[in-house]
């Protein structure tokens, strides 16, 4: 497989009035736009110097996407906790308005409600942290699993086969060739099953 020429970010485009689009960046000021484009050029140059193969670049991109998903889940968890605190503050405000005639009783009610809310938030935070750590552990395990790396390599070869159907006469022939090229894969059937799975609509590989 060959190297990836030219722009490593073909989905990104630069707009003269709104900055860089296609990657969630919107720069209004010229200075911010220039800073971003300069940074983009530096990152592109570093990737070019690495001289990565398509498979290596695909693997790095996949790991970055997994890390981005973890960060997104973390942000969602924090947002959920903030929303819960906002709800508590709303309850406190309503309770103050409703119980202004009996401040002492109302304040005790608020204290109890705040304690319950904090306890619930702590429990939710602990649960979320455990889930987050479990997801990270799974991802780290996948990063170290040579079979997962070889599966990604097989998927890239399968995509190339779809573009050049004459390369292999059947799934069995493709699977045999992949076993010759991969050190840790040992089953023709598993590779053929992967091919059938990838043939389904909306398959992500």
DOLUMNU-302791 format. One line per field, with one value per residue: x, y, z of N, C-alpha, C in turn. Coordinates in steps of 0.02 Angstrom, whole numbers, padded with zeros to 5 digits. Example, Ala and Ser with C-alpha at 12.3 -4.5 7.8 and 13.67 -1.06 7.14 Angstrom:
BEGIN
n_x	[00660,00642]
n_y	[-00284,-00112]
n_z	[00390,00354]
ca_x	[00615,00684]
ca_y	[-00225,-00053]
ca_z	[00390,00357]
c_x	[00660,00645]
c_y	[-00165,00002]
c_z	[00390,00394]
//
This chain:
BEGIN
n_x	[00042,00021,00092,00008,-00030,-00015,-00141,-00177,-00300,-00429,-00563,-00573,-00596,-00555,-00633,-00648,-00711,-00759,-00667,-00597,-00686,-00782,-00723,-00775,-00730,-00738,-00682,-00682,-00603,-00464,-00335,-00349,-00387,-00272,-00180,-00234,-00226,-00088,-00052,-00116,-00041,00084,00053,00017,00139,00217,00152,00176,00316,00325,00295,00191,00108,-00045,-00121,-00062,-00091,-00230,-00249,-00199,-00290,-00408,-00383,-00376,-00507,-00573,-00522,-00577,-00711,-00713,-00682,-00794,-00894,-00855,-00879,-01017,-01055,-01014,-01094,-01219,-01213,-01201,-01324,-01406,-01372,-01416,-01552,-01573,-01545,-01648,-01756,-01726,-01743,-01880,-01931,-01893,-01973,-02098,-02100,-02075,-02143,-02115,-01970,-01873,-01916,-01920,-01783,-01724,-01781,-01725,-01590,-01590,-01634,-01531,-01424,-01466,-01465,-01329,-01276,-01334,-01275,-01142,-01145,-01186,-01076,-00973,-01019,-01017,-00879,-00827,-00882,-00820,-00684,-00689,-00721,-00606,-00511,-00549,-00526,-00388,-00346,-00384,-00301,-00179,-00196,-00140,-00214,-00324,-00263,-00220,-00343,-00391,-00300,-00336,-00464,-00436,-00372,-00480,-00566,-00491,-00498,-00633,-00632,-00556,-00608,-00558,-00446,-00459,-00533,-00632,-00707,-00644,-00519,-00470,-00465,-00367,-00254,-00242,-00213,-00085,-00019,-00035,00017,-00045,-00175,-00277,-00384,-00478,-00616,-00658,-00608,-00681,-00808,-00796,-00789,-00918,-00989,-00941,-00995,-01124,-01249,-01203,-01098,-00957,-00832]
n_y	[-00060,00112,00275,00418,00550,00731,00837,00788,00803,00793,00825,00951,01125,01292,01442,01607,01703,01649,01570,01408,01270,01118,01047,01086,01212,01386,01534,01705,01823,01893,01872,01762,01668,01661,01613,01488,01427,01427,01339,01225,01202,01171,01051,00970,00965,00895,00770,00733,00717,00604,00505,00408,00251,00210,00125,00145,00280,00272,00194,00283,00387,00322,00296,00427,00465,00381,00430,00558,00526,00481,00601,00674,00601,00625,00763,00763,00698,00790,00897,00843,00833,00970,01015,00951,01019,01146,01120,01095,01221,01292,01232,01273,01412,01419,01360,01453,01562,01509,01480,01590,01645,01568,01563,01492,01358,01340,01356,01246,01145,01172,01149,01012,00965,01010,00935,00806,00820,00843,00722,00635,00683,00654,00514,00490,00545,00459,00338,00371,00395,00268,00200,00271,00242,00106,00104,00166,00071,-00037,00018,00042,-00089,-00136,-00058,-00118,-00244,-00353,-00421,-00339,-00232,-00298,-00333,-00209,-00185,-00288,-00244,-00126,-00184,-00258,-00155,-00105,-00215,-00210,-00103,-00155,-00285,-00394,-00438,-00540,-00701,-00748,-00740,-00834,-00847,-00719,-00720,-00819,-00757,-00649,-00716,-00759,-00638,-00588,-00600,-00640,-00682,-00827,-00893,-00933,-00929,-00830,-00713,-00717,-00702,-00572,-00504,-00527,-00455,-00325,-00302,-00268,-00136,00027,-00017,00004,-00051]
n_z	[00000,-00035,00004,00078,-00020,-00030,00044,00209,00266,00187,00199,00252,00225,00180,00216,00154,00229,00346,00411,00452,00392,00412,00510,00629,00668,00684,00641,00670,00674,00583,00635,00720,00626,00546,00640,00665,00538,00524,00626,00578,00464,00522,00591,00483,00416,00509,00510,00378,00380,00458,00369,00354,00321,00234,00316,00441,00462,00463,00578,00677,00663,00699,00835,00884,00861,00951,01073,01065,01076,01208,01275,01239,01304,01434,01442,01424,01541,01639,01603,01631,01770,01802,01755,01845,01963,01926,01922,02057,02111,02053,02118,02247,02237,02206,02319,02418,02381,02401,02535,02610,02716,02823,02870,02945,02943,02807,02772,02834,02761,02636,02663,02690,02565,02483,02534,02498,02360,02336,02381,02289,02172,02198,02202,02070,02004,02045,01990,01855,01838,01858,01749,01648,01670,01646,01509,01457,01492,01412,01285,01292,01300,01174,01097,01121,01071,00953,00858,00834,00769,00655,00603,00564,00462,00373,00342,00270,00159,00111,00071,-00036,-00118,-00152,-00238,-00338,-00402,-00473,-00410,-00314,-00320,-00237,-00071,00007,-00057,-00035,00106,00128,00076,00164,00283,00255,00257,00383,00551,00671,00648,00623,00569,00429,00419,00510,00449,00330,00384,00432,00309,00259,00355,00333,00209,00232,00232,00290,00366,00475,00474]
ca_x	[00000,00062,00087,-00048,-00002,-00054,-00175,-00201,-00366,-00466,-00630,-00569,-00588,-00547,-00677,-00615,-00745,-00779,-00615,-00594,-00747,-00776,-00695,-00804,-00694,-00766,-00642,-00707,-00551,-00410,-00278,-00365,-00387,-00202,-00150,-00260,-00198,-00017,-00050,-00135,00017,00134,00032,00021,00210,00240,00125,00211,00383,00319,00293,00149,00069,-00117,-00146,-00039,-00130,-00297,-00247,-00193,-00354,-00457,-00369,-00395,-00580,-00592,-00507,-00626,-00774,-00706,-00688,-00864,-00932,-00839,-00915,-01088,-01064,-01009,-01154,-01275,-01207,-01217,-01397,-01437,-01363,-01462,-01618,-01576,-01550,-01717,-01799,-01712,-01775,-01952,-01946,-01889,-02031,-02159,-02097,-02049,-02179,-02087,-01901,-01836,-01938,-01899,-01711,-01709,-01802,-01675,-01528,-01600,-01637,-01464,-01384,-01487,-01441,-01256,-01264,-01352,-01225,-01081,-01157,-01185,-01007,-00935,-01041,-00992,-00806,-00814,-00897,-00769,-00623,-00699,-00715,-00536,-00475,-00564,-00492,-00316,-00335,-00389,-00241,-00123,-00213,-00115,-00266,-00365,-00225,-00221,-00410,-00395,-00262,-00378,-00519,-00410,-00362,-00546,-00590,-00455,-00526,-00697,-00617,-00524,-00637,-00521,-00388,-00471,-00590,-00683,-00690,-00596,-00453,-00450,-00448,-00303,-00200,-00235,-00178,-00014,00009,-00046,00052,-00085,-00239,-00267,-00447,-00508,-00687,-00666,-00597,-00739,-00864,-00785,-00807,-00991,-01012,-00924,-01038,-01189,-01254,-01184,-01045,-00901,-00769]
ca_y	[00000,00171,00331,00464,00613,00793,00858,00732,00819,00812,00849,01019,01177,01358,01494,01672,01748,01618,01528,01339,01234,01047,01015,01116,01273,01445,01591,01768,01873,01873,01848,01694,01626,01650,01570,01420,01401,01414,01277,01170,01189,01137,00982,00935,00952,00842,00707,00716,00693,00536,00460,00352,00215,00222,00088,00178,00342,00251,00174,00343,00424,00284,00307,00495,00467,00350,00478,00612,00501,00482,00671,00694,00570,00662,00827,00750,00683,00853,00937,00814,00853,01042,01021,00931,01075,01200,01100,01105,01293,01312,01210,01316,01477,01410,01346,01516,01603,01478,01472,01652,01660,01528,01559,01440,01294,01337,01347,01176,01105,01183,01116,00940,00953,01020,00877,00750,00833,00832,00650,00605,00703,00616,00445,00492,00557,00396,00290,00393,00385,00196,00184,00303,00203,00042,00116,00179,00008,-00076,00050,00028,-00159,-00141,-00027,-00164,-00309,-00356,-00445,-00282,-00195,-00336,-00329,-00145,-00195,-00329,-00202,-00083,-00227,-00275,-00097,-00103,-00269,-00187,-00059,-00196,-00351,-00448,-00455,-00604,-00735,-00762,-00723,-00883,-00828,-00659,-00739,-00855,-00708,-00610,-00757,-00758,-00572,-00570,-00645,-00662,-00710,-00898,-00923,-00910,-00916,-00765,-00661,-00718,-00672,-00499,-00481,-00525,-00400,-00261,-00294,-00241,-00063,00067,-00049,00049,-00088]
ca_z	[00000,-00045,00051,00066,-00045,-00025,00105,00248,00291,00126,00214,00278,00175,00210,00190,00161,00275,00409,00439,00428,00401,00400,00570,00688,00687,00652,00663,00643,00666,00538,00672,00742,00567,00527,00691,00655,00476,00537,00666,00533,00421,00562,00604,00419,00402,00554,00485,00316,00398,00484,00311,00374,00271,00242,00374,00502,00469,00481,00649,00719,00660,00738,00906,00901,00865,01015,01126,01060,01103,01281,01297,01231,01358,01496,01440,01435,01611,01677,01588,01667,01840,01806,01747,01909,02010,01905,01944,02129,02123,02036,02173,02305,02226,02212,02389,02455,02366,02429,02608,02639,02778,02877,02848,02980,02917,02737,02768,02851,02702,02584,02683,02679,02493,02455,02553,02456,02292,02335,02386,02224,02123,02213,02180,01997,01983,02056,01940,01789,01838,01850,01679,01606,01678,01612,01436,01441,01497,01352,01228,01298,01283,01102,01068,01128,01041,00884,00813,00815,00719,00593,00575,00528,00400,00330,00318,00217,00100,00085,00034,-00100,-00159,-00180,-00294,-00391,-00389,-00506,-00370,-00282,-00351,-00187,-00002,00031,-00083,00001,00174,00128,00066,00225,00333,00237,00271,00454,00597,00729,00627,00608,00547,00367,00429,00543,00399,00284,00421,00430,00242,00255,00398,00299,00150,00253,00227,00349,00405,00488,00471]
c_x	[00044,00054,00029,-00020,-00046,-00083,-00199,-00270,-00411,-00535,-00631,-00564,-00587,-00592,-00646,-00647,-00758,-00727,-00617,-00659,-00735,-00748,-00720,-00770,-00723,-00729,-00667,-00651,-00496,-00351,-00289,-00363,-00315,-00166,-00170,-00229,-00123,-00009,-00066,-00076,00072,00116,00037,00094,00237,00215,00161,00280,00380,00316,00252,00118,-00004,-00144,-00125,-00078,-00202,-00300,-00243,-00258,-00407,-00447,-00388,-00471,-00605,-00580,-00557,-00693,-00772,-00715,-00760,-00908,-00919,-00877,-00989,-01101,-01061,-01071,-01215,-01273,-01224,-01293,-01432,-01430,-01409,-01533,-01626,-01583,-01619,-01766,-01790,-01747,-01850,-01972,-01943,-01950,-02094,-02159,-02067,-02081,-02150,-02014,-01864,-01853,-01914,-01824,-01692,-01726,-01750,-01610,-01534,-01600,-01569,-01419,-01401,-01461,-01366,-01240,-01279,-01299,-01160,-01088,-01154,-01114,-00964,-00953,-01014,-00916,-00789,-00827,-00842,-00703,-00629,-00692,-00642,-00495,-00486,-00526,-00417,-00301,-00337,-00327,-00182,-00135,-00189,-00167,-00312,-00329,-00227,-00291,-00419,-00357,-00303,-00435,-00496,-00399,-00429,-00576,-00556,-00480,-00593,-00686,-00586,-00546,-00596,-00462,-00397,-00534,-00646,-00661,-00638,-00525,-00426,-00427,-00381,-00245,-00189,-00199,-00103,00019,00005,-00014,00007,-00153,-00230,-00329,-00472,-00581,-00700,-00658,-00655,-00800,-00858,-00807,-00882,-01020,-00999,-00967,-01106,-01190,-01236,-01133,-00986,-00834,-00745]
c_y	[00062,00223,00376,00531,00672,00805,00799,00744,00840,00839,00920,01068,01244,01407,01562,01716,01716,01571,01458,01304,01160,01011,01049,01179,01332,01505,01654,01817,01847,01844,01776,01646,01610,01604,01497,01389,01385,01349,01217,01152,01151,01064,00941,00917,00896,00773,00685,00688,00622,00483,00397,00317,00230,00187,00121,00242,00326,00231,00234,00382,00389,00295,00377,00501,00435,00397,00536,00590,00500,00552,00695,00665,00605,00728,00818,00735,00745,00896,00911,00834,00927,01053,01002,00987,01133,01184,01111,01179,01319,01293,01255,01383,01472,01399,01409,01559,01576,01480,01534,01669,01621,01513,01501,01371,01285,01323,01275,01130,01110,01147,01041,00924,00960,00960,00817,00758,00821,00758,00615,00621,00664,00544,00441,00502,00495,00345,00307,00381,00312,00175,00210,00263,00137,00050,00127,00114,-00036,-00048,00037,-00044,-00169,-00112,-00076,-00231,-00311,-00380,-00388,-00240,-00232,-00336,-00264,-00150,-00235,-00288,-00155,-00123,-00246,-00216,-00091,-00157,-00248,-00141,-00097,-00269,-00408,-00472,-00523,-00635,-00747,-00738,-00771,-00867,-00767,-00677,-00775,-00806,-00666,-00650,-00759,-00692,-00552,-00622,-00676,-00691,-00782,-00930,-00891,-00889,-00848,-00708,-00658,-00688,-00596,-00471,-00476,-00467,-00333,-00249,-00265,-00166,-00030,00033,-00002,00014,-00111]
c_z	[00000,00009,00031,00043,-00027,00044,00144,00277,00232,00140,00240,00220,00210,00176,00203,00213,00343,00437,00410,00443,00388,00461,00633,00711,00649,00679,00630,00629,00620,00576,00696,00683,00546,00576,00680,00592,00485,00576,00622,00488,00459,00574,00540,00403,00446,00531,00421,00331,00425,00429,00326,00314,00283,00304,00439,00515,00491,00555,00695,00721,00702,00813,00928,00907,00930,01073,01125,01088,01180,01308,01293,01286,01424,01498,01453,01509,01654,01665,01626,01740,01849,01799,01811,01961,01991,01928,02019,02145,02107,02091,02235,02298,02234,02285,02431,02444,02400,02506,02642,02706,02837,02860,02881,02952,02845,02730,02785,02793,02647,02600,02670,02604,02460,02472,02509,02385,02286,02338,02320,02171,02134,02188,02103,01971,01990,02004,01871,01784,01827,01778,01633,01610,01643,01536,01417,01444,01436,01292,01231,01281,01207,01068,01069,01094,00969,00835,00790,00761,00653,00562,00537,00462,00350,00301,00262,00153,00069,00046,-00034,-00147,-00190,-00240,-00353,-00382,-00420,-00464,-00336,-00313,-00301,-00119,00025,00007,-00047,00071,00177,00120,00129,00280,00318,00258,00345,00499,00649,00710,00604,00577,00482,00379,00461,00492,00350,00319,00423,00363,00235,00297,00364,00238,00168,00247,00295,00393,00412,00486,00538]
//
